[in-house]
Amino acid sequence: MPFLTQFEAADFRLEDLIELKGRRKLFVVFSTYGEREAGLISDKISLLRRELGAYVDRIFLSHRRVDAKFPEKTEDMAQKADRDAGIIVCNDIEVPDMGAEQGKGSDMRRALYHLMNMHRSDRDFRDAVIVFLDADVVPEYFGPHFVTGLSGPVLSGFDFAKAGFWREKGRVKKFVAQPLFSVIDHPKLRGLREFSYPLSGEVAGTVDFFSRVHFWQIYGVETGINIDSCMAGNKVADVNLGLYDHEHHGELGIQKMSFGIIRTYFKQLVDYGIIELRQGAVLSDRFAAAQIDEHGVRGSLDFDLSEKKYAPLVDLFGRE
């Protein structure tokens, strides 16, 4: 059986999904930071509530405040759009094996821990479906198909669904991730080549699936989950959402992201015993490079880009 199955978002009609869903819970979690998505989140939540109604049991923000003490406009806008919207303030969520470190992956894990802790007594919760969405998608491309297209395969029996799309730039995906994932040929890793957009932040899965993968703190979160799903032989869907775009990163941001993805890829392969570093070689946490700038002046780059790899949350909640 193939590792990955391709779907189009249009393959999943709401009326069919409502029947398929039955009594299972479905949650949408938007990742937000500060007030940068305040102007976008209200319209997105309003659209999902208007178009999908009770199909989505609850919408949450996995939100990191710039100043932990003060509520922000993003939170207010979300709750104006949906009075039942849950605000998970990641600054305040304490997880036993985590410190105060920041990053998209660490906050996704905090949000998942919070939801699992809320439903600790509900044995059926591990079968619930969570759809993680980035909040900064350009409004003209966002629609209810983000939720129906990603949740559809999971409700149909897949463990994990990942968005694919066409994006105008997508430089890290085109020039780093996809070439990198073809460099080492291993039977369990060939599935990495099948993701149409391996770095997409729009994903869905069962709570049980997300509780059994490693979350990486920052840039490595998507790559780490992809590799875990390959190695575990999970049933994975690649869903074409069509056109997509959000704010583009500058060149330095692209370099840092690329370093994090490459480092995570090789670290995972070392941890799984697929490759071995010898003769004193180690995987560095530092991105260091010489450069000549636009003025013809020599300089250098040196950044500590260390990020933590967290144990699966099932280790905290038990594997029963």
C-alpha positions in Angstrom: 0.0 0.0 0.0 1.4 3.5 -0.9 2.6 5.7 2.0 0.6 8.7 0.7 -2.7 9.1 -1.0 -3.5 12.2 -3.0 -6.8 14.1 -2.7 -8.4 17.3 -4.0 -10.1 19.5 -1.5 -13.2 19.3 -3.6 -13.4 15.5 -3.0 -15.0 16.2 0.4 -18.5 17.6 0.5 -19.7 19.1 3.8 -22.9 17.2 3.8 -21.0 13.9 3.5 -18.5 14.9 6.1 -21.2 15.8 8.6 -22.6 12.3 8.3 -19.2 10.7 8.4 -18.2 12.7 11.5 -21.1 11.5 13.6 -20.2 12.1 17.3 -16.5 12.6 16.8 -15.1 16.0 17.9 -13.4 18.3 15.4 -11.3 21.3 16.5 -9.7 24.0 14.4 -6.5 25.6 15.9 -5.1 28.8 14.5 -1.5 29.8 15.3 -1.2 33.5 16.1 1.5 35.8 17.5 1.0 39.2 19.0 -1.3 41.4 16.9 0.2 40.7 13.5 -2.9 38.6 12.5 -5.5 40.7 14.3 -6.8 42.0 11.0 -7.1 38.6 9.5 -8.4 36.3 12.2 -11.9 37.8 12.7 -12.8 37.3 9.0 -11.4 33.8 8.9 -13.3 32.6 12.0 -16.5 34.3 10.9 -16.2 32.6 7.5 -15.7 29.1 9.1 -18.6 29.6 11.4 -20.9 30.9 8.6 -19.9 28.2 6.1 -19.4 25.1 8.3 -21.6 25.7 11.3 -21.6 22.9 13.9 -19.3 20.7 11.8 -16.5 22.5 13.7 -17.1 21.8 17.4 -14.8 24.6 18.5 -12.2 27.0 17.2 -9.1 27.9 19.2 -6.2 30.3 19.0 -2.8 29.0 19.9 -1.7 32.5 20.7 1.6 33.9 22.0 1.4 37.4 23.4 4.2 39.9 23.0 3.7 40.8 26.7 2.2 37.9 28.6 0.4 40.2 31.0 -1.8 42.0 28.6 -4.6 40.7 26.3 -4.2 41.6 22.7 -6.4 42.7 19.8 -6.0 39.4 18.1 -7.8 37.7 21.1 -10.5 40.3 21.1 -11.2 40.0 17.4 -11.4 36.2 17.6 -14.0 36.3 20.3 -16.0 39.0 18.6 -16.2 36.6 15.6 -17.1 33.6 17.7 -18.0 34.0 21.4 -17.1 30.4 22.0 -13.6 30.7 20.5 -11.0 29.4 22.9 -7.8 31.4 23.6 -4.9 29.3 24.5 -2.3 31.8 25.8 0.9 29.9 25.2 2.9 32.2 27.4 0.9 30.8 30.4 0.7 27.1 29.5 3.0 25.0 31.6 4.0 21.6 30.3 6.0 19.3 32.6 8.9 18.6 30.2 9.0 22.1 28.7 10.5 25.4 29.9 9.8 28.9 28.6 11.3 28.3 25.1 9.4 29.9 22.2 8.7 28.8 18.7 5.9 27.6 16.4 6.4 24.0 17.2 6.7 24.4 20.9 3.5 26.4 21.0 1.6 23.8 18.8 2.7 21.3 21.4 1.6 23.4 24.3 -1.8 23.9 22.6 -2.2 20.1 22.1 -1.1 19.4 25.7 -3.7 21.9 26.9 -6.5 20.3 24.9 -5.5 16.8 25.9 -5.4 17.9 29.6 -8.9 19.5 29.2 -10.2 16.2 28.0 -8.1 13.9 30.1 -11.2 11.9 31.4 -12.6 11.5 27.9 -11.2 8.2 26.5 -12.8 9.0 23.1 -10.8 12.3 22.8 -7.8 10.6 21.2 -10.1 9.9 18.2 -10.9 13.6 17.9 -9.7 15.5 14.8 -7.5 18.6 15.1 -6.9 20.9 12.1 -3.9 23.2 12.6 -4.0 26.3 10.4 -1.7 29.3 9.9 -3.6 32.5 10.5 -1.7 34.7 8.0 -3.0 33.1 4.8 -4.0 35.8 2.2 -7.8 36.2 2.5 -8.5 35.7 -1.2 -7.1 32.1 -1.0 -8.6 31.1 2.4 -11.9 29.2 2.5 -13.8 26.4 4.3 -12.1 24.0 2.0 -9.0 24.3 4.3 -11.0 22.6 7.0 -13.1 20.2 4.9 -10.3 19.2 2.7 -7.9 18.4 5.5 -10.4 16.9 8.0 -12.0 14.7 5.3 -9.2 12.2 4.9 -8.8 11.9 8.7 -12.5 11.2 9.2 -12.1 8.6 6.4 -9.5 6.7 8.3 -6.2 8.5 7.6 -3.9 9.3 10.5 -2.5 12.6 9.1 -3.5 15.0 6.3 -1.1 17.6 4.9 -2.0 20.5 2.7 -0.4 20.9 -0.8 -0.9 24.0 -3.0 0.7 26.3 -5.5 2.5 29.3 -4.0 4.2 32.0 -6.0 7.6 31.8 -4.3 7.9 28.9 -1.9 11.7 29.2 -2.1 12.6 26.9 0.9 10.2 24.2 -0.4 11.6 24.4 -4.0 15.3 24.9 -3.4 15.9 23.2 0.0 13.3 20.8 1.3 12.3 18.9 -1.9 15.9 18.4 -3.1 17.1 17.5 0.4 14.4 14.8 0.8 15.7 13.1 -2.4 19.3 13.0 -1.4 19.2 9.9 0.8 17.3 6.9 -0.5 15.8 4.7 2.2 12.7 2.5 1.9 11.0 4.2 4.8 11.9 7.8 3.7 10.7 7.6 0.1 7.4 9.0 1.3 9.0 12.3 1.9 9.3 12.8 -1.9 5.5 12.4 -2.2 4.5 15.5 -0.2 3.6 18.2 -2.7 4.4 20.9 -0.1 6.3 19.3 2.7 6.6 22.5 4.7 3.0 23.5 4.8 1.7 24.5 8.2 -1.9 23.5 7.4 -2.3 19.9 8.7 -4.9 17.7 10.3 -4.7 14.5 12.3 -6.2 12.6 15.1 -5.2 13.6 18.6 -3.7 10.1 18.9 -1.4 10.8 15.9 -0.2 14.1 17.1 0.4 12.7 20.6 2.8 10.1 19.2 5.1 12.3 17.0 8.0 14.5 18.1 7.4 18.2 17.9 10.4 20.4 17.1 10.6 23.8 18.7 10.9 26.2 15.7 11.8 25.6 12.0 12.0 21.8 12.2 8.4 21.1 13.3 7.0 20.2 9.8 10.1 18.2 8.8 10.1 16.3 12.1 6.5 15.3 11.9 6.8 14.2 8.2 9.8 12.0 9.0 8.0 10.4 12.1 5.0 9.7 9.9 7.2 8.0 7.3 9.1 5.9 9.9 5.9 4.8 11.7 4.1 3.8 8.5 1.2 6.1 9.2 -1.6 6.4 6.7 -1.1 9.9 5.2 -3.1 12.1 2.8 -1.8 14.9 0.6 -4.6 17.4 -0.1 -4.5 19.9 -2.9 -6.0 23.2 -1.5 -5.3 25.0 -4.8 -3.7 28.5 -4.6 -2.1 29.9 -1.5 0.1 32.7 -0.2 1.1 34.6 2.9 3.8 37.1 3.9 7.1 36.3 2.4 10.3 36.1 4.5 13.4 38.1 3.8 16.7 36.4 2.7 18.1 36.1 6.2 14.9 34.6 7.4 15.0 32.1 4.5 18.6 31.2 5.4 17.7 30.5 9.0 14.7 28.5 8.1 16.7 26.4 5.6 19.4 25.7 8.2 16.7 24.5 10.7 15.1 22.2 8.2 18.4 20.7 7.1 19.6 20.3 10.7 16.3 18.6 11.7 16.4 16.3 8.7 19.9 15.0 9.5 19.2 14.9 13.3 16.2 12.7 12.7 18.1 10.4 10.4 20.8 10.1 13.1 18.3 9.4 15.8 16.6 6.7 13.7 20.0 5.1 13.1 19.8 5.6 9.3 23.0 7.6 9.1 26.0 7.9 11.4 28.4 10.8 11.9 32.0 9.7 12.4 35.5 11.0 12.9 34.4 13.7 15.3 31.6 15.1 13.1 28.6 16.6 15.0 25.5 18.4 14.0 26.0 22.1 14.8 23.4 24.4 16.3 25.1 27.4 14.8 24.6 28.9 11.4 27.9 30.5 10.4 28.8 31.9 7.0 31.1 34.5 5.4 29.5 37.0 3.1 30.1 40.2 1.1 27.3 42.6 1.3 25.6 44.9 -1.3 28.3 47.6 -0.6 31.1 45.2 -1.3 32.1 44.9 2.3 33.2 41.6 3.9 31.3 40.4 6.9 30.0 37.2 8.5 26.8 35.6 9.8 26.8 33.7 13.1 23.5 32.7 14.7 22.7 30.1 17.4 19.7 28.3 15.9 19.5 25.5 18.5 16.0 24.1 18.9 14.6 21.4 21.1 13.1 18.1 20.0 10.3 17.2 22.4 9.2 13.7 23.3 5.8 12.5 22.1 3.0 13.8 24.4 1.8 10.2 24.9 4.8 9.8 27.2 3.2 12.3 29.5 -0.3 11.0 29.3 0.4 7.3 29.2 0.1 4.9 26.3 -3.1 3.1 27.4 
